[in-house]
């Protein structure tokens, strides 16, 4: 009898253990079920966001996380949503170029650059950014590391080597020769352990600091299948904003990135500016209204019509996501020249275009102050902040983007529909419309006065000019006279 009772007790105890274990496991089951998502797993706030690139090395005299915090309120007021910080990691000392080295020569993937501040300083700044209703993505360098990165000694097999077993700097996949980036060592993506190590480092910053995504440097130099592997791991953590530096449709179409660079469009806009006579020698001449003709010898003239051809090409290449549009960034500024040098008197016209195109607009450090200065890349430089003379210009464009759904990013916005003007070689005119919101953009992309005759019916209506705040009605066959590089932006709200 006692034996029978003991058996019953053991059975009851076993049932209790099973029930407790099942109840403990239940939350994991719910987590698994809710972790199903479609790539890219993007936060809702991306749909009408604007990006600002922070070159922290030059941003303030102190060039620290703490000193940057003072700029957060004014950037928020200007309409910035996403702050993209150039690499915040330590810069390698070995083989470095210049006094401070390239910020893209990473000394340690798990640390902050001591010149910028501590990890706690970084987290404090992130909290300030989030408290302001803004978001932060950091620049990540997956293609290579600095020569004194711990991985060099701990995992030498994670690097590309020559026939003699020596670690090498990155090779240009177009030519098979060195890029000339002798201050960095090339990572070997044939090594599966290295891939996992890279993903763990990426997860660290998401989990430990709460960043909102990444801008991936030289994304086009890393195998596509790694990006799939990487995105699967990162998107499992939370929705993230993933921006690719390259222009590779495959890694946007497969959902690993929500956006990439509109490099080809940017270069076309530079060419239009050059061949249409926008280039000049000094900013002072622009301020006085004296445009210096660019050298147009031996270069085919590019016009507004070439934009349509390129958009048509992109529509066949991309089935997902959108591109980042810009008139400057750190590479262009330091190596190709400021927007004043490249686009001359047309720089504002092209800024209007890139802010109203389908895609996410980018503003680079100092552009809100009409910075006509190429910033040093390998040593400390200073930004002539002045009175932020262009802040109101950009604020008008970005406030419009926030409130008018027609300009929202990707599928959240309206399609670009051209307005016939009878002068489409020089005038780039279009409407965008979404859920009753509408925008009309008319830009003279030439150095001469032009007339635009409003054709069709898609532009007709009563609008508000976003720069003058005056009401303006457009009717079919209306004639608009535009000065050189002039622009009109009209909105229904």
Number of C-alpha atoms within 10 A of each C-alpha: 6 7 8 9 10 11 12 12 12 12 12 12 12 12 12 12 12 12 12 11 11 11 11 11 11 10 11 11 11 10 10 10 10 9 13 10 13 9 18 23 23 21 13 11 12 20 20 25 22 24 23 21 21 21 22 20 24 20 22 18 14 14 18 22 24 15 16 17 14 13 11 17 14 12 19 17 14 20 23 26 24 25 23 23 18 21 25 25 24 22 26 25 19 15 14 20 17 12 11 15 20 21 23 24 29 30 24 19 22 14 14 20 20 13 15 21 16 16 17 12 15 19 16 16 21 22 18 17 20 15 10 15 12 22 25 22 25 22 21 22 22 22 21 24 27 29 26 19 21 14 20 17 11 9 11 15 17 22 22 21 17 9 6 6 9 11 20 18 25 24 16 13 11 7 8 9 11 13 13 11 18 17 22 26 24 22 26 20 18 13 13 12 13 18 19 15 13 16 19 15 13 20 17 14 18 18 12 10 16 16 19 24 27 23 23 22 21 16 22 16 15 17 13 16 12 17 19 16 14 19 21 17 16 21 22 14 14 15 17 24 24 26 25 23 19 18 18 16 20 15 25 24 19 18 22 27 29 24 29 26 21 20 16 12 21 19 13 17 26 24 20 24 28 24 22 23 23 28 27 22 14 15 19 11 14 17 10 8 10 13 21 16 16 18 14 13 8 7 10 10 15 19 22 21 14 16 17 13 10 13 14 11 11 17 10 9 13 17 14 20 21 24 27 25 25 26 29 24 20 20 12 15 23 15 12 13 19 24 28 25 22 25 26 27 29 29 23 20 21 25 21 22 24 22 24 28 22 25 28 28 27 25 22 19 22 23 23 21 16 19 22 19 19 19 23 16 22 15 14 15 15 14 18 14 16 11 10 15 14 16 19 14 16 21 19 16 20 23 17 24 25 18 13 24 23 29 31 26 26 20 15 15 23 23 17 19 14 20 23 19 23 13 17 17 16 24 27 25 26 21 23 26 21 17 10 10 17 22 27 28 21 25 25 29 30 27 21 14 14 19 16 24 18 23 18 14 13 19 26 16 16 14 21 18 19 19 14 11 12 10 13 12 13 17 16 14 14 14 14 15 13 20 16 19 24 21 20 18 22 27 24 17 15
